[in-house]
Amino acid sequence: MAHVATWKKDLVSELVQDMREAPVVAVVDMENIPGQQIQSMRAGLRAHAKLKMTKNKLMLLALDEVAADKPGIEALKDSIDGQCAIVTTDMDPFKLFAQLKKTMSPAPAKPGQIAPFDIVVPKGPTPFGPGPIIGELQKIGLPAAIEGGKIGIKKDTTLVKEGEPIPANVAAMLPKLEILPMIVGLDLRAAYEDGTVYHKDVLDIPEDYYANMFATAAHNALALGVEIAYPAKETLPLLIAKAYRETVAVSVEAAIPNEGSIKTLIAKADAQMLSVASAAGYQSDSVSARAGAVAAAAPVAAAAAAPAAESVKEDEPEEVSEEDAAAGLSALFG
């Protein structure tokens, strides 16, 4: 610093003070942002953040000086490259990233800029009527022809592939075709908070990502607890309800009358009686009316009893002899 001009020392001192006072320090990419747009973005951040642009060497000097008070902040030096700026703020890195992302907007390409993706002109009509511009379109490689009173593109055509420089004549034509391939804005490269540097790939997540992730984990944990019958404050009401349903299903399947199964058993017996009456050819207005009502209600009752009944069948005991079955019934009913 001994050989640095006074105005540079002052600027470095300002950066150091801002970085010491702010809980979050970030490096943002300022490449290709027009000056007027920068001023607008700076104004939008003024309530919660400061944005300072200077030479990269001065930013590096400031980070070295601040590192004595904020260990780990020197890792931001890896993000100081090209046109960039320092942002100091009280917003956490995730909120800062979301705020800066709102400044991003489409922009026309400049000659020589690298295509961020394949620049494709789709098949179909253009905004142009017949005229000399058809020659310009053909010159940059577009299969243009007059169709229905307008100049049209005969097929989807890739003018520039991702990662390639954009030629000057293509850059001049793209805005006329209403294609703005570049995205400009305050692009956050990395942010420092409490000894940790967060990079763009970590910060670029939906705002409700973690809330949804924890909600899903809680739901899955509860489902697993019920599945393995693990007793806990959250699972006990569900386990008791499940056990009750299964008990009723077993009672109905085994024709054991109790408070939970008696109504279903009577309905089942009534349905069987009506079925026998119908099979025997017994005709009666009351029987026909009741048979129709039972037929309509049967699918609902079956759907309610099926899940529990199936779970019981999975653990069916081995077949027993007629003598054992008779002894069991005798013990059950006395």
Residue pairs with C-beta under 8 A, 6 or more apart in sequence:
1 9
1 12
1 61
4 12
4 61
8 58
11 54
11 58
12 58
12 61
12 62
12 65
14 52
15 52
15 54
15 58
15 59
15 62
15 86
16 62
16 65
16 66
18 50
18 52
18 86
18 88
19 25
19 62
19 63
19 66
19 70
19 73
19 86
19 88
20 66
20 69
20 70
21 88
22 50
22 88
22 89
22 90
23 89
23 90
23 193
23 194
24 88
24 89
24 90
24 91
24 92
24 93
24 96
24 191
24 192
24 193
25 66
25 70
25 73
25 76
25 86
25 87
25 88
25 191
25 192
26 76
26 86
26 87
26 88
26 89
26 93
26 96
26 188
26 189
26 190
26 191
26 192
27 59
27 76
27 79
27 80
27 84
27 85
27 86
27 87
27 188
27 189
27 190
27 191
28 51
28 84
28 85
28 86
28 87
28 100
28 186
28 187
28 188
28 189
29 82
29 83
29 84
29 186
29 187
29 188
29 189
30 38
30 53
30 83
30 84
30 85
30 186
31 82
31 83
31 184
31 187
32 83
32 107
32 110
32 113
32 182
32 184
33 41
33 184
33 185
33 186
34 184
37 184
38 53
41 51
41 103
41 185
41 186
42 51
44 103
45 51
45 87
45 89
45 99
48 89
48 90
48 91
48 99
49 87
49 88
49 89
49 90
49 91
49 96
49 99
50 87
50 88
50 89
51 85
51 86
51 87
51 186
52 85
52 86
52 88
53 84
53 85
54 85
54 86
56 80
56 81
56 84
59 80
59 84
59 86
60 77
60 80
62 86
63 73
63 74
63 76
63 77
63 80
64 74
64 77
66 73
67 73
67 74
70 192
70 195
71 195
72 192
72 195
72 196
72 197
73 192
73 197
75 190
75 192
75 197
76 190
76 192
76 197
78 190
79 189
79 190
84 189
85 186
87 96
87 100
87 186
87 188
89 96
91 99
92 193
93 191
93 193
93 198
93 203
94 198
94 203
94 205
94 207
96 188
96 191
97 188
97 191
97 200
97 203
97 204
98 207
100 185
100 186
100 187
100 188
101 185
101 188
101 204
103 185
103 186
104 183
104 184
104 185
104 186
104 187
105 183
105 184
105 185
106 180
106 181
106 182
106 183
107 180
107 182
107 183
107 184
108 171
108 174
108 175
108 180
108 182
109 115
109 119
109 166
109 170
109 171
109 174
109 180
109 181
109 182
110 166
110 171
110 182
111 166
111 167
111 168
111 171
111 172
112 165
112 166
112 168
113 165
113 166
113 171
113 182
114 163
114 164
114 165
114 166
115 160
115 161
115 162
115 163
115 164
115 165
115 166
115 181
116 162
116 181
116 182
116 183
117 162
117 181
118 158
118 160
118 161
118 162
119 158
119 159
119 160
119 166
119 170
119 174
119 179
119 181
120 156
120 157
120 158
120 159
121 142
121 153
121 156
121 157
121 159
121 177
121 179
122 153
122 156
123 152
123 153
123 154
123 155
123 156
124 152
124 153
125 147
125 148
125 150
125 151
125 152
125 153
126 137
126 144
126 150
126 151
126 152
126 153
126 177
127 150
127 176
127 177
127 178
128 134
128 137
128 150
128 151
128 176
129 149
129 150
129 151
130 146
130 149
130 150
130 151
131 151
133 151
133 176
134 144
134 145
134 146
134 151
136 169
136 173
137 144
137 151
137 153
137 173
138 144
139 169
140 159
140 167
140 169
140 170
140 173
141 157
141 159
142 153
142 157
142 159
143 153
143 154
143 155
143 157
144 151
144 152
144 153
144 154
145 151
145 152
145 154
146 152
159 170
159 174
160 166
160 167
160 170
166 174
166 181
174 180
174 181
187 200
188 200
188 203
189 199
189 200
190 197
190 198
190 199
190 200
191 197
191 198
191 203
192 198
222 234
222 235
222 238
224 230
225 232
225 234
225 235
226 235
226 238
226 239
226 242
229 239
231 239
244 260
245 307
245 308
246 308
246 311
246 312
247 260
248 260
248 261
248 264
248 305
248 308
249 305
249 308
249 309
249 311
249 312
250 256
250 308
250 312
251 257
251 258
251 260
251 261
251 265
252 261
252 264
252 265
252 268
252 305
252 309
253 309
253 312
255 265
256 332
257 265
264 301
264 305
267 294
267 297
267 301
270 290
270 294
271 294
271 298
274 287
274 290
274 291
274 294
277 284
277 287
277 291
278 287
278 291
320 328
